[in-house]
């Protein structure tokens, strides 16, 4: 499952730098999470880091993006391979087209 940030977000800026997949970005009003990049920190940490640091507990599981731990692991592997390829050719990271 990908995570989401609810409208209870206070834009405190602590979650964005904690995301190892760069899935968190500042949306029009609050921070948002790109579900295509969110692995709930699978492959990096035992628990989602954004959830750990959020002072208002506004980062639940996104019910519209239900994924098993195995699918999160596969997403992590895909993202890691993509990052390695981009680093090897010196290409800039691919934009998700979501504004961040």
N, C-alpha and C positions, 0 to 999 in steps of 0.2 A: 504494500500500500504506500502510496505517496502521502506526504503530509500536506497540510494547508494552514494558512494563517488566517485567523478570523478577524472580524472588524473590531475586536477588542484590542488589537495591536496598538501600541502607543508609540511606534516608530522610534524605539530606543536605540536602534542600530547594533544591538549585540548579537543577533542571530546571523546576519549576513556573512561576517568574516569567519564564523564557525563552520560554515557549510563546506565540506571538502569537495563537493561536486559543483560548486558555484550555481546552485539551483535557486538560491534566494536573491531576489532583486526588489528594488523599490518600485512599486506600482504607482498609479495615479494618486492614491491616498494612503495606502499602507503597504507594507512589505508583502510580497507574494512568493509562491514557490512554483517553479516549473516542474510539473509532474514527470516530464520526460527525463529530467536530470536527477530527481530525488530518489535516492535509494534507502532512505531512512538511515543513512550512514553505514549500511551493510557494505562490507569490504574495507571499511576504514575504522569504525568504532563499534562497540557492543550496543550502544544506545544512540539515538539521534541527538547530536550535539545542540541543535537549535532548541529542542525541547528542554534540554538540561539548563541552558542559559536564559531562557525566556522568563522575565520577572513577572509576567502576568498570565502565564500558562494559556496562551492563545494559539497553540500549535497542535491541533489534534490530527488524527488520521483523516484523510480525505475520502469520504465514502464513494465518491465518483471515480476513484482510481484505486480500486482494490487489487492488491498484488500479493502473491505468496512470497515467503522469504527466498525461495528458489528463484522466482522471477526477478526479485530485487538484486540477487547475486548476479544473475545473467545481465541485468541492466548495468550493474557496476562493472562487470567484465567488458561489456561493449563500450562504455564510457572511457574506461582505462585504456583500452586498445585504441580508441579514437584519439585520446590525448597523446599517446605514444607516437602515433602516426603523424599527428600535427607537429609534434616536437621534432620528429625526424626530418621533416621537410621544411621546418621553419614557418609553417603556415600559422596565421592567427587562429585562435579558438573559434569554432563555429558558433554563430549566434543562433539562439533559439527562436529569434523573431518575436520574443515576448517583451522586449524592451529592457533586457538586462542581462 
